[in-house]
């Protein structure tokens, strides 16, 4: 049962130790005297145990004498002895240890004697000699000596300690005991979770447990772990009083070291803590040993920390105002002087307040850059905000604000815009201003403030002409591209750049065999991008367009920063020019770069462009993954229709869903992006309008489809865009005309497209136009055109368009009764369509196969051959041991996409899960 000597003497969990002392006291009745030493850290309950043992001895009839050693009386000879025998004058008047021993034994003659001394650390030398003498002579005596001491025990003469026959070690209370104790003190049952939380907060140290439980009781709140959290947030003053008293017994410097550990917070190197506390090295070992023994210091290798949490909280509350910041600043300076890693220094700078020294900003910015690279936006912003409070040059401050603007978006566009505007105002360097202008324009663009973004670029370009023509022209090109892609009409910026391009030598580029003679000034790479986009739009000089776009990409000019449109537009230009694999190479690089730099806007645009390239290559699964990731990213900025490249991605996502047979999903994508608004009349808005028209046609809604496609043509004409490789609206509209019997109108459109495609010269565009012309023609003429389309597209890399041409050729051959040849081409079409993920086309080709006399097939292909390229890639990585998260990071897709690919793979391979995957891939190979 529990024993009480008032609340402070509560002995929960000490029944075993009390029982052991009782047993030893019982032995003294039989003349078997002994000594018992109780050891433990401060506050662990040694005194309470001693007093309880003494009270039990009194009740049992023993003579009990007690003394409390005190450090202020340690120099008083026989001070402890005088306390023990106060009132027993004959004993106190003994002249030496022998005589004192004799008189002590005389006291034990009548009844058992219990001598109790609390805290031997402070016993005076004379009393210690007497006690040592006594302990050696207890055998056959009815005397029990009880004493306590705090750890470490080596602070006491080892000769005295060794004379105690029995040692009892006290530790903290366990959670189960704390539950019982709390139930008694709070007068209500408590949950085990509460006991565990209290034990963790106090390390089970009884004095701390009781203080915490009193604070819970005094709060008047229902007992819960949440209340314990409130106590930690505002610890009881008695804990700080106890802590200071305990530190006073640990030796000189203990309080200074604890204040440092409190200020620095996290476990820190002992050497740093000692240096910050300005302690002498010679004091370190005994001081840390004393604090560890007092259960106030946690030590792991070379690092130390204050413990437990309630003590940490009390020590923090006891710090003088400003002391914590001063100590953290001192620690930061020490670490910097030693060349410590920037992250270690910055951990203290963040909480020290402005240091007023230039190196502090450098350290904080370095850690912010690393945090940005790791995707830890909050950490990066914390360091950048702290860096802003330090002294630095205008150049450095402007660069820092540009960085903050980049990191702050898309979480807080308004704040990001504010930082970038301030950077523009104060930046002395033209390159920094240009970077700020591009990023600001990009954020304004995704906020549907396109014209405001163009003004920002124009205002930054004007003063740059006299300082850096390359930067000025690049900004003008950015302005022009933003307008070309997002506005429904031409902008004066286009006229200015056209004039500049003509003066630079681009006016006669049509007459050049190559571009080697063109002025290679740095600004001409940006002008070259602009000229190549204009030439692409008009559908001329494909060879020079490819050369200029490739040159800009190879020189790295186009990949300036996350907000630059020059890189995505250059890659898009290569794709429209039919250089699909080259475009994919640069698109992959852009996605990887955005991933490494953690650029949300740059990553979204890179994914949009790669989705376009993948669609043209016929990689529908890859296109769909990229488009979804792009739209998910841009949704964090706001409206997904604000950025033109996002509309292109949404258009391709809708088309992949339609090609996969999900017509409802395709319509949902377009509706979600438009959010009830009209399709923007910009160039990239035409991607969405064309896709919606194609979707209407696929669903049999011919009138609505034709309206969208013809409106696309009118808008593109107003923008001076004639190239069918950009959007083949004529061939799609021609198929619509043919569906309602308007064959003449259909032939007129597809013939115009074929003429324009041949002038442009890219095989995908020519093949698409030939396919449309073959469908519009009849009989052998149509078959001949479709054969030419198949041959052209087979070389182009446009796999899905190739599959479409094969299916159309097979159908045409069937209708002209060339059944064997029809089946050959239709089988090729079905296989290629399935590999691309075009399930709608695959089903159509299989239906035509049956009509052409082939045996009916049920279900889809199975085995490895039926896997799409992306499914094979995901399956191989999973079979190699990568997790879904690792696969998603490797392929730059969301984890859900990996799960869908694996589910499809399991179904096709006839297996139940990941464990069977390696064997299935080998067995089916």
C-alpha positions in Angstrom: 0.0 0.0 0.0 1.0 3.6 -0.6 2.4 5.6 2.4 1.8 9.3 3.0 3.7 12.0 5.0 1.7 14.9 3.7 1.5 15.4 -0.1 5.2 16.1 -0.5 6.0 12.7 1.0 3.8 10.7 -1.3 5.7 7.4 -2.0 3.9 6.0 -5.0 6.0 3.3 -6.6 8.5 3.0 -3.7 6.8 0.2 -1.8 9.6 -2.3 -2.8 12.3 0.0 -1.4 10.4 0.6 1.8 9.9 -3.1 2.3 13.6 -3.8 1.8 14.5 -1.2 4.5 11.9 -2.6 6.8 13.4 -6.0 6.4 16.9 -4.7 7.2 15.5 -2.9 10.3 13.9 -6.1 11.4 17.3 -7.8 11.3 18.7 -5.2 13.7 16.4 -6.6 16.4 18.4 -9.8 16.1 21.7 -7.8 16.5 22.5 -7.6 12.8 23.2 -3.9 12.4 23.9 -2.5 8.9 24.1 0.6 6.8 21.8 1.5 3.8 22.6 4.2 1.3 19.8 5.5 -0.9 21.1 7.2 -4.1 19.4 9.0 -6.9 19.1 12.3 -8.8 17.6 15.4 -7.3 13.9 15.3 -6.9 13.7 11.6 -7.3 12.2 11.0 -3.8 15.2 10.1 -1.6 14.2 12.4 1.3 10.6 11.2 1.2 11.7 7.6 1.3 14.1 8.3 4.2 11.4 10.0 6.2 8.9 7.3 5.5 11.4 4.7 6.7 12.0 6.7 9.8 8.3 7.0 10.6 7.8 3.3 10.2 10.7 2.7 12.5 9.2 4.9 15.2 5.9 3.2 14.9 7.8 -0.1 15.4 9.3 1.2 18.7 12.8 2.1 17.5 14.7 5.2 18.6 15.1 7.4 15.5 17.6 10.2 15.3 17.7 12.4 12.1 19.9 15.0 10.5 19.9 17.1 7.3 23.3 17.9 5.9 23.6 21.3 4.4 26.2 22.8 2.2 26.3 26.0 4.2 27.2 24.0 7.3 29.7 21.7 5.7 32.5 23.5 7.5 31.0 23.2 11.0 32.7 20.4 12.9 30.3 17.7 14.1 27.4 19.7 12.7 25.5 16.6 11.6 26.3 14.7 14.9 24.9 17.7 16.8 21.7 17.5 14.8 21.4 13.8 15.4 21.8 13.9 19.1 20.4 17.2 20.0 18.8 16.9 23.5 21.0 13.9 24.3 23.6 16.0 26.0 25.8 13.2 27.2 26.2 11.9 23.7 26.9 15.3 22.2 29.7 16.0 24.8 31.8 13.0 23.8 35.4 14.0 23.0 36.2 11.7 20.1 34.9 9.0 17.7 35.6 6.2 20.1 33.8 7.8 23.0 31.0 9.0 20.7 30.7 5.4 19.4 30.4 4.0 22.9 27.7 6.5 23.9 25.8 5.7 20.6 25.9 2.0 21.4 24.6 2.8 24.8 21.5 4.4 23.3 20.9 1.2 21.3 21.1 -0.9 24.5 17.5 -0.4 25.4 15.8 -0.5 22.0 16.9 -0.5 18.3 18.5 2.7 17.1 17.9 4.2 13.6 20.4 6.9 12.5 19.2 8.8 9.4 21.3 11.4 7.5 19.9 13.1 4.5 22.3 14.2 1.7 25.7 13.0 2.6 27.3 15.3 0.0 27.3 18.1 2.5 28.3 16.2 5.7 31.1 17.9 7.6 34.5 16.1 7.9 34.3 15.4 11.6 30.8 13.9 11.4 31.9 11.9 8.3 34.8 10.4 10.3 32.5 9.4 13.1 30.0 7.9 10.6 32.8 5.9 8.9 34.0 4.6 12.3 30.4 3.7 13.3 29.7 1.8 10.0 32.7 -0.5 10.4 31.4 -1.6 13.9 27.7 -2.3 13.4 27.9 -6.1 13.3 26.1 -7.7 16.3 24.7 -4.3 17.1 21.0 -3.2 17.0 21.7 -0.1 14.9 20.5 0.8 11.4 22.2 3.7 9.6 20.1 5.2 6.8 21.6 7.9 4.5 20.8 9.5 1.1 23.0 11.1 -1.5 22.5 12.7 -4.8 24.4 11.5 -7.8 27.1 11.4 -8.9 28.2 9.7 -5.7 31.9 10.3 -6.6 31.5 13.7 -5.1 31.7 12.0 -1.7 34.7 10.3 -0.2 34.7 6.8 -1.6 35.9 5.4 1.7 32.6 6.5 3.4 30.4 5.2 0.6 32.1 1.8 0.6 31.2 1.3 4.3 27.5 1.1 3.6 26.6 -2.5 3.2 23.4 -1.9 1.1 22.8 0.5 -1.7 19.3 1.4 -3.1 19.1 3.2 -6.4 16.0 5.3 -7.1 14.9 6.1 -10.7 11.9 8.0 -12.1 8.4 6.8 -11.8 6.9 4.7 -14.6 3.7 5.7 -16.4 1.5 3.1 -14.5 2.6 4.5 -11.1 2.0 8.1 -12.3 -1.6 7.0 -13.3 -2.2 5.9 -9.7 -0.6 9.0 -8.3 -2.6 11.2 -10.6 -5.8 9.5 -9.6 -5.1 10.2 -5.9 -4.0 13.8 -6.4 -6.7 14.8 -8.9 -9.4 12.7 -7.2 -10.5 11.3 -10.6 -9.5 8.3 -12.7 -7.0 9.1 -15.5 -6.2 7.4 -18.8 -3.0 5.6 -19.5 -2.2 8.1 -22.2 -2.2 10.8 -19.6 0.2 8.9 -17.5 2.5 8.3 -20.4 2.4 12.0 -21.4 3.2 13.1 -17.9 6.1 10.6 -17.6 7.5 11.9 -20.9 7.2 15.5 -19.8 9.0 14.9 -16.4 11.1 11.8 -16.9 9.1 10.4 -14.0 11.0 12.6 -11.5 8.5 12.7 -8.6 9.0 16.3 -7.6 8.3 17.3 -11.2 5.4 14.9 -11.6 3.8 16.3 -8.4 4.3 19.9 -9.6 2.7 19.1 -12.9 -0.2 17.4 -11.4 -0.8 20.3 -9.0 -0.8 22.6 -11.9 -3.4 20.4 -13.7 -5.5 20.4 -10.5 -5.2 24.1 -10.0 -6.2 24.8 -13.7 -9.7 23.5 -13.0 -9.8 22.0 -16.4 -10.9 18.4 -17.2 -7.9 16.1 -17.0 -6.4 15.5 -20.5 -3.2 15.4 -22.3 -4.1 18.8 -23.8 -4.0 20.3 -20.3 -0.5 18.9 -19.8 0.5 20.7 -23.0 -0.8 23.9 -21.5 1.3 23.3 -18.3 4.3 22.8 -20.5 3.6 26.1 -22.3 3.3 27.9 -18.9 5.2 25.8 -16.4 4.6 26.3 -12.6 7.1 28.7 -10.9 8.0 26.0 -8.4 9.7 24.0 -11.1 12.1 26.9 -11.9 12.7 27.4 -8.2 13.5 23.7 -7.8 15.7 23.8 -10.9 17.8 26.7 -9.7 18.2 25.0 -6.3 19.4 21.8 -8.0 21.8 23.7 -10.2 23.3 25.3 -7.2 24.3 21.9 -5.9 25.8 20.8 -9.3 28.7 23.2 -9.1 29.9 26.5 -10.5 28.9 27.2 -14.1 25.9 24.8 -14.1 23.4 27.6 -14.4 25.3 29.3 -17.2 25.5 26.1 -19.2 21.8 25.4 -18.7 20.9 28.9 -19.9 22.9 28.2 -23.1 21.3 24.9 -23.7 17.9 26.5 -23.1 18.6 29.3 -25.6 20.1 27.1 -28.3 17.3 24.6 -28.0 18.2 21.6 -30.1 20.9 19.2 -29.0 24.2 21.0 -29.6 27.8 20.1 -29.5 29.1 20.2 -25.9 32.2 22.1 -27.1 30.0 24.8 -28.6 27.7 25.0 -25.5 30.8 25.3 -23.2 32.3 28.0 -25.4 29.0 29.9 -25.6 28.7 29.7 -21.8 32.3 30.9 -21.5 33.2 28.2 -19.1 36.7 27.0 -18.3 37.6 23.7 -19.9 38.8 22.2 -16.7 35.3 22.5 -15.3 33.5 20.7 -18.1 33.8 17.1 -17.1 32.7 17.3 -13.5 30.0 19.8 -14.4 28.5 17.6 -17.1 28.7 14.5 -14.9 26.8 16.3 -12.2 24.1 17.5 -14.6 23.8 14.0 -16.1 23.5 12.5 -12.7 20.9 15.0 -11.8 18.9 13.9 -14.8 19.0 17.4 -16.3 21.4 16.7 -19.1 20.9 14.3 -22.0 24.1 13.3 -23.8 24.4 11.5 -27.2 28.0 11.2 -28.4 29.3 14.8 -28.6 25.9 16.5 -28.3 24.0 17.5 -25.2 20.6 18.9 -24.4 18.5 19.9 -21.5 15.9 17.5 -20.2 13.1 16.7 -19.5 10.6 18.9 -21.4 9.1 20.4 -18.2 12.5 21.5 -17.1 13.2 22.9 -20.6 10.0 24.9 -20.4 10.8 26.2 -16.9 14.4 27.1 -17.9 13.1 29.0 -21.0 10.6 30.9 -18.8 13.4 31.8 -16.5 15.7 33.4 -19.2 16.1 37.1 -18.8 14.6 39.2 -21.7 17.0 39.3 -24.6 19.4 36.7 -23.0 18.3 33.9 -25.4 18.9 36.0 -28.5 22.3 37.2 -27.2 23.4 33.6 -26.5 22.2 32.4 -29.9 24.1 35.2 -31.6 27.2 34.3 -29.7 26.9 30.7 -30.8 26.4 31.7 -34.4 29.5 33.9 -34.3 31.5 31.0 -32.8 30.3 28.6 -35.4 31.1 31.0 -38.2 34.6 31.6 -36.9 35.2 27.9 -36.9 34.0 27.4 -40.5 31.0 25.3 -39.5 28.3 24.3 -42.1 25.9 27.0 -43.1 22.9 25.1 -41.8 24.4 24.8 -38.3 25.1 28.5 -38.2 21.7 29.5 -39.6 19.8 27.4 -37.0 21.0 30.0 -34.4 20.7 33.0 -36.7 17.0 32.3 -37.2 16.3 32.8 -33.5 18.9 35.4 -32.6 17.4 38.5 -34.3 19.5 40.7 -36.7 23.2 40.1 -36.1 24.2 43.3 -38.0 27.1 41.5 -39.8 27.2 41.0 -43.6 28.2 37.4 -43.4 25.0 36.5 -41.7 22.9 37.2 -44.8 25.2 35.1 -46.9 24.8 32.1 -44.6 21.0 32.5 -44.5 20.7 32.8 -48.3 22.9 29.7 -48.8 20.7 27.6 -46.6 17.6 29.1 -48.3 18.9 28.0 -51.7 19.5 24.5 -50.4 16.0 24.4 -48.9 14.6 25.5 -52.2 16.4 22.8 -54.0 15.0 20.2 -51.6 11.5 21.6 -52.0 11.2 22.8 -48.5 9.5 26.1 -49.3 8.6 27.1 -45.7 12.2 26.6 -44.5 13.5 28.6 -47.4 11.2 31.5 -46.7 12.1 31.5 -43.0 15.8 31.9 -43.9 15.2 34.5 -46.6 13.0 36.7 -44.2 15.8 36.5 -41.6 18.4 37.5 -44.2 16.4 40.5 -45.2 16.9 41.9 -41.7 20.7 41.9 -42.1 22.8 44.6 -43.7 23.6 43.9 -47.4 24.2 45.7 -50.7 21.3 46.8 -52.9 22.4 44.2 -55.4 22.3 41.4 -52.9 19.0 42.6 -51.5 17.4 42.7 -54.9 18.6 39.2 -55.7 17.2 38.0 -52.4 13.8 39.5 -53.2 13.7 37.8 -56.6 14.5 34.6 -54.8 11.7 35.3 -52.3 9.3 36.0 -55.1 10.1 32.7 -56.8 9.8 30.7 -53.6 6.6 32.5 -52.3 4.6 31.6 -55.4 2.3 29.8 -55.9 1.4 29.7 -52.2 1.0 33.5 -51.9 1.0 35.2 -55.3 0.2 38.6 -53.9 3.3 38.5 -51.6 5.4 37.1 -54.4 4.4 40.0 -56.7 5.2 42.5 -53.9 8.7 41.1 -53.5 9.4 41.1 -57.2 8.2 44.7 -57.6 10.5 45.8 -54.8 13.3 44.0 -56.5 12.6 45.8 -59.8 12.7 49.1 -57.9 16.0 48.7 -56.1 18.1 46.4 -58.3 21.2 48.2 -59.7 22.0 45.4 -62.0 20.2 45.1 -65.4 20.3 41.3 -65.3 18.7 41.1 -61.9 16.0 43.5 -63.1 15.4 41.4 -66.1 15.0 38.3 -64.0 12.6 40.0 -61.7 10.6 41.3 -64.6 10.3 37.9 -66.3 9.2 36.3 -63.0 6.7 39.1 -62.3 5.3 38.9 -65.8 4.9 35.2 -65.4 3.0 35.5 -62.1 0.8 38.2 -63.6 0.2 36.0 -66.6 -1.1 33.1 -64.5 -3.3 35.6 -62.6 -4.9 36.6 -66.0 -3.2 40.0 -66.0 -1.4 39.5 -69.4 -1.3 43.1 -70.5 0.0 44.2 -67.1 2.8 41.5 -67.4 3.7 42.9 -70.9 4.0 46.4 -69.5 6.3 45.1 -66.8 8.6 43.6 -69.5 8.4 46.7 -71.7 9.3 49.0 -68.8 12.2 46.8 -67.8 13.5 46.6 -71.4 13.5 50.4 -72.2 16.3 51.4 -69.8 18.3 48.2 -70.6 19.0 49.2 -74.2 21.9 51.4 -73.2 23.3 49.0 -70.7 22.8 45.5 -72.2 21.3 45.1 -75.7 21.1 41.4 -75.1 19.0 41.7 -72.0 16.8 44.4 -73.6 16.1 42.4 -76.7 15.4 39.3 -74.6 12.8 41.2 -72.6 11.2 42.5 -75.8 11.0 39.0 -77.1 9.4 37.8 -73.9 6.8 40.6 -74.2 6.1 39.7 -77.8 5.8 36.0 -77.1 3.5 36.7 -74.1 1.2 38.8 -76.4 1.4 36.3 -79.3 0.4 33.4 -77.1 -2.2 35.0 -74.9 -3.8 38.0 -76.7 -6.4 37.9 -79.4 -4.7 40.4 -81.7 -1.3 41.7 -82.6 0.6 44.0 -80.3 2.9 46.9 -81.1 5.7 44.9 -79.6 5.5 42.6 -82.6 5.9 45.4 -85.0 8.9 46.8 -83.1 10.6 43.4 -83.0 9.8 42.7 -86.7 11.6 45.9 -87.6 14.5 45.1 -85.3 14.8 41.6 -86.8 14.8 43.0 -90.4 17.6 45.4 -89.5 19.6 42.6 -87.9 19.5 40.4 -91.1 16.4 38.3 -90.7 14.6 40.1 -93.5 16.5 38.1 -96.2 16.7 34.8 -94.3 14.4 33.2 -96.8 17.1 33.7 -99.5 19.9 32.2 -97.4 21.1 28.6 -97.8 22.0 28.5 -94.2 22.4 30.9 -91.2 26.1 30.9 -90.9 26.4 34.4 -92.2 23.9 35.8 -89.8 25.2 38.2 -87.2 25.9 36.0 -84.1 25.5 38.8 -81.5 24.1 37.4 -78.3 20.8 39.3 -78.7 20.2 37.6 -82.0 19.5 34.3 -80.4 16.5 35.8 -78.8 15.5 37.5 -82.0 16.0 34.2 -83.7 13.4 32.6 -81.4 11.0 35.4 -82.2 11.6 35.1 -86.0 11.3 31.3 -85.9 7.9 31.6 -84.1 6.7 34.1 -86.7 8.0 31.9 -89.6 6.4 28.8 -88.0 3.0 30.6 -87.7 3.1 31.5 -91.4 4.3 28.0 -92.4 7.5 28.9 -94.2 11.3 28.2 -93.9 11.0 25.1 -91.7 14.7 24.3 -92.1 15.7 27.7 -90.8 13.1 27.6 -88.1 14.6 24.3 -86.8 18.1 25.7 -87.0 17.3 28.9 -85.1 15.3 27.1 -82.4 18.0 24.5 -82.0 20.7 27.1 -81.8 18.9 29.0 -79.1 18.3 25.8 -77.1 21.8 24.5 -77.4 23.2 27.9 -76.3 21.0 27.8 -73.2 19.6 31.2 -73.9 16.0 29.9 -74.0 16.2 28.4 -70.5 16.9 31.6 -68.6 14.6 31.1 -65.7 11.3 29.6 -64.6 9.2 32.4 -66.1 10.9 32.6 -69.5 8.6 31.7 -72.4 11.6 31.3 -74.8 12.4 27.8 -73.8 8.9 26.3 -74.0 8.2 28.1 -77.2 11.4 26.9 -78.8 10.6 23.3 -77.9 7.1 23.7 -79.2 8.5 25.1 -82.5 10.6 22.0 -82.9 7.6 19.8 -82.3 5.5 21.7 -84.9 8.4 21.4 -87.3 8.2 17.6 -87.0 11.5 17.2 -85.1 9.6 15.3 -82.5 12.4 13.3 -80.8 14.7 16.3 -80.7 11.8 18.3 -79.1 11.2 15.5 -76.6 14.9 15.5 -75.6 14.7 19.3 -74.8 11.4 18.9 -73.1 12.8 16.1 -70.8 15.7 18.4 -70.0 13.3 21.2 -69.1 11.2 19.0 -66.8 14.3 17.8 -65.1 15.7 21.3 -64.7 12.4 22.5 -63.2 12.4 19.5 -60.9 15.9 20.3 -59.7 15.2 24.0 -59.1 11.7 23.3 -57.6 10.2 25.8 -60.0 6.4 25.4 -60.0 5.6 27.7 -62.9 8.6 26.6 -65.0 7.7 23.0 -64.2 4.1 23.4 -65.3 5.1 25.0 -68.6 7.7 22.3 -69.3 5.1 19.6 -68.6 2.6 21.4 -70.9 5.1 21.4 -73.7 6.1 17.8 -73.1 2.5 16.7 -73.1 2.2 18.3 -76.6 5.3 16.5 -77.8 4.1 13.2 -76.4 0.7 13.7 -78.0 2.3 14.3 -81.4 4.5 11.2 -80.9 1.4 9.2 -80.1 2.4 8.5 -76.5 -1.1 9.0 -75.0 -0.4 7.7 -71.5 2.7 10.0 -71.2 0.8 12.9 -72.6 -2.0 12.3 -70.1 0.3 12.1 -67.2 2.2 15.3 -68.1 -1.0 17.2 -68.8 -2.6 16.3 -65.5 0.5 17.2 -63.6 0.7 20.5 -65.4 -3.0 21.4 -64.6 -2.7 20.2 -61.0 0.3 22.5 -60.6 -1.3 25.5 -62.2 -4.4 25.0 -60.1 -2.3 26.2 -57.2 -1.9 29.5 -58.9 -5.5 30.1 -59.6 -7.4 29.8 -62.9 -5.9 27.1 -65.2 -7.0 28.9 -68.3 -4.9 31.9 -67.4 -1.7 30.4 -68.9 -1.9 29.6 -72.6 0.3 26.6 -72.3 -2.0 25.2 -69.7 -4.9 25.4 -72.2 -2.8 23.5 -74.7 -2.2 20.8 -72.1 -5.9 20.7 -71.2 -6.7 20.3 -74.9 -4.3 17.4 -75.2 -5.6 15.8 -72.0 -9.1 15.9 -73.4 -8.0 14.4 -76.7 -6.1 11.5 -75.0 -9.2 10.7 -73.0 -11.4 10.8 -76.1 -8.8 8.6 -77.9 -9.0 6.2 -74.9 -12.8 6.0 -75.1 -13.6 8.4 -72.2 -15.7 11.0 -74.0 -17.4 12.2 -70.8 -14.0 12.6 -69.1 -12.7 14.6 -72.1 -15.7 17.0 -72.0 -15.2 17.4 -68.2 -11.6 18.4 -68.7 -12.5 21.2 -71.1 -15.4 22.3 -68.9 -13.2 22.4 -65.8 -10.6 24.6 -67.5 -13.0 27.0 -69.0 -15.1 27.3 -65.8 -18.1 28.5 -67.7 -16.1 31.2 -69.6 -15.7 31.4 -73.4 -12.6 29.9 -75.0 -9.9 32.7 -75.0 -9.4 34.1 -78.5 -5.6 33.8 -78.2 -3.3 31.5 -80.2 -3.1 28.9 -77.5 -6.8 29.2 -76.8 -7.2 27.7 -80.3 -5.8 24.4 -79.0 -8.8 24.1 -76.7 -11.3 25.2 -79.4 -9.9 22.7 -81.8 -10.1 19.9 -79.3 -13.6 20.8 -78.4 -14.6 20.7 -82.0 -12.9 17.3 -82.5 -14.7 16.0 -79.5 -18.1 17.2 -80.8 -17.4 15.4 -84.1 -16.4 12.2 -82.3 -19.7 12.3 -80.4 -21.7 12.8 -83.6 -22.4 16.5 -82.8 -21.4 17.6 -86.2 -22.9 21.1 -86.2 -21.3 22.1 -82.9 -18.0 20.5 -84.0 -18.0 22.4 -87.3 -18.8 25.7 -85.6 -15.7 25.3 -83.3 -13.4 24.2 -86.1 -14.4 26.9 -88.5 -14.2 29.5 -85.7 -10.7 28.2 -85.0 -9.8 28.9 -88.7 -11.2 32.4 -88.6 -9.3 33.3 -85.4 -6.1 31.8 -86.7 -6.4 33.8 -89.9 -6.8 37.0 -87.9 -3.6 36.1 -86.1 -1.8 35.4 -89.4 -1.4 31.8 -88.5 -1.6 29.6 -91.7 0.5 26.6 -90.8 -1.6 23.4 -90.6 1.2 21.7 -88.5 0.1 23.9 -85.6 -3.5 22.9 -85.6 -4.9 20.8 -88.5 -8.4 22.4 -88.3 -8.9 22.2 -92.0 -8.6 18.4 -92.2 -10.8 18.0 -89.1 -13.4 20.3 -90.6 -13.1 18.5 -93.9 -14.0 15.3 -92.3 -17.0 17.0 -90.7 -18.1 18.3 -94.1 -17.8 14.8 -95.5 -19.9 13.4 -92.7 -22.8 15.6 -93.8 -22.3 15.0 -97.5 -20.6 18.3 -98.3 -17.8 16.6 -100.3 -16.8 19.6 -102.4 -16.3 21.8 -99.3 -14.4 19.0 -97.7 -12.1 18.6 -100.7 -11.4 22.3 -100.8 -10.3 22.4 -97.2 -8.1 19.3 -97.3 -6.5 20.3 -100.5 -5.6 23.7 -99.1 -4.2 22.0 -96.0 -2.1 19.6 -98.1 -0.7 22.5 -100.1 0.2 24.4 -97.0 1.7 21.3 -95.3 3.9 20.5 -98.4 5.1 24.1 -98.3 6.0 23.8 -94.6 7.6 20.4 -95.2 7.2 18.4 -92.0 6.2 14.8 -92.4 3.6 14.7 -89.6 1.8 17.6 -91.2 2.0 16.2 -94.7 0.9 12.8 -93.6 -2.1 14.2 -91.7 -3.1 16.2 -94.7 -2.7 13.2 -97.1 -4.8 11.1 -94.8 -7.6 13.7 -94.8 -7.3 14.1 -98.6 -7.5 10.3 -99.0 -10.6 10.1 -96.9 -12.2 12.9 -98.9 -11.4 11.2 -102.3 -13.1 8.1 -103.6 -12.0 4.8 -105.0 -8.4 4.2 -106.2 -7.5 7.9 -105.9 -8.3 7.8 -102.2 -6.4 4.6 -101.7 -3.3 6.1 -103.4 -3.4 9.1 -101.1 -3.8 7.0 -98.0 -0.9 4.8 -99.0 1.2 7.9 -99.4 0.0 9.1 -96.0 0.9 5.7 -94.4 4.4 5.8 -95.9 5.0 9.4 -94.9 3.7 9.0 -91.3 5.8 5.8 -90.9 8.9 8.0 -91.2 7.6 10.8 -89.0 7.5 9.3 -85.6 3.9 10.3 -85.2 2.7 6.8 -84.2 -1.0 7.5 -83.4 -1.5 9.5 -86.6 0.3 6.6 -88.4 -2.2 4.2 -86.8 -5.1 6.4 -88.0 -3.8 6.4 -91.5 -3.4 2.6 -91.5 -6.9 2.2 -90.2 -8.3 4.5 -92.9 -6.3 2.7 -95.6 -7.6 -0.7 -94.4 -11.1 0.6 -94.4 -10.7 2.0 -98.0 -9.2 -1.3 -99.2 -12.1 -3.2 -97.6 -14.7 -1.0 -99.4 -12.8 -1.7 -102.7 -12.9 -5.4 -101.9 -9.1 -5.8 -101.4 -9.7 -7.8 -98.3 -6.4 -9.5 -97.7 -4.5 -6.2 -98.0 -7.2 -4.5 -95.9 -6.7 -7.0 -93.1 -2.9 -6.6 -93.1 -3.2 -2.8 -92.6 -6.0 -3.1 -90.1 -4.0 -5.5 -87.9 -1.1 -3.1 -88.0 -3.5 -0.2 -87.1 -5.0 -2.1 -84.1 -1.6 -3.2 -82.8 -0.1 0.3 -83.1 -3.2 2.0 -81.7 -3.1 -0.3 -78.6 0.6 0.5 -78.1 -0.2 4.2 -78.2 -3.1 3.8 -75.8 -5.7 4.7 -78.5 -8.4 2.3 -77.4 -11.1 4.0 -79.5 -9.1 3.6 -82.7 -8.0 0.0 -81.7 -11.7 -1.0 -81.3 -12.6 0.6 -84.6 -9.7 -1.2 -86.4 -10.8 -4.5 -84.9 -14.4 -4.0 -86.0 -13.1 -3.3 -89.5 -11.0 -6.4 -89.3 -14.1 -8.5 -88.6 -15.9 -6.8 -91.5 -12.9 -7.6 -93.7 -13.3 -11.3 -92.9 -11.0 -11.7 -90.0 -11.9 -14.0 -87.0 -13.5 -12.1 -84.2 -11.4 -11.4 -81.1 -12.8 -10.9 -77.6 -11.0 -8.8 -75.0 -7.8 -7.0 -75.1 -4.3 -8.4 -75.7 -2.6 -9.9 -72.8 1.1 -10.5 -71.9 4.1 -8.1 -72.0 3.4 -7.3 -75.7 0.1 -5.6 -74.7 1.8 -3.2 -72.3 2.1 0.4 -73.3 5.6 1.9 -73.3 4.9 3.7 -70.0 3.4 0.6 -68.4 6.6 -1.3 -69.4 8.8 1.4 -67.9 6.8 1.5 -64.6 6.7 -2.3 -64.4 10.4 -2.6 -64.9 11.1 0.0 -62.2 8.7 -1.7 -59.8 10.2 -5.1 -60.6 13.6 -3.6 -59.8 12.5 -2.8 -56.3 11.5 0.9 -56.5 8.6 2.1 -54.5 5.7 3.9 -56.0 7.0 7.2 -54.6 10.5 6.6 -56.1 8.9 5.6 -59.5 6.8 8.8 -59.5 9.9 10.9 -58.8 11.9 9.1 -61.5 9.2 9.6 -64.1 8.0 13.1 -63.0 4.4 11.9 -62.5 2.1 11.8 -59.5 1.9 8.7 -57.4 -1.7 8.0 -58.4 -0.5 7.6 -62.0 2.0 5.0 -61.0 -0.7 3.1 -59.2 -3.0 3.1 -62.2 -0.3 1.9 -64.5 0.6 -1.0 -62.2 -3.0 -2.0 -61.8 -3.4 -2.1 -65.6 -0.1 -4.1 -65.8 -1.2 -6.7 -63.3 -4.5 -7.2 -65.2 -2.7 -7.7 -68.5 -0.1 -10.0 -67.1 -2.7 -12.0 -65.1 -0.9 -11.5 -61.8 -2.1 -10.4 -58.4 0.5 -7.9 -57.3 4.0 -6.6 -57.2 5.6 -9.7 -55.8 4.8 -11.7 -59.0 5.9 -8.9 -61.3 9.6 -9.8 -61.9 8.7 -13.4 -62.7 5.8 -12.4 -65.0 8.0 -10.1 -67.0 10.5 -12.9 -67.5 7.9 -15.5 -68.3 6.2 -13.4 -70.9 9.4 -12.0 -72.4 
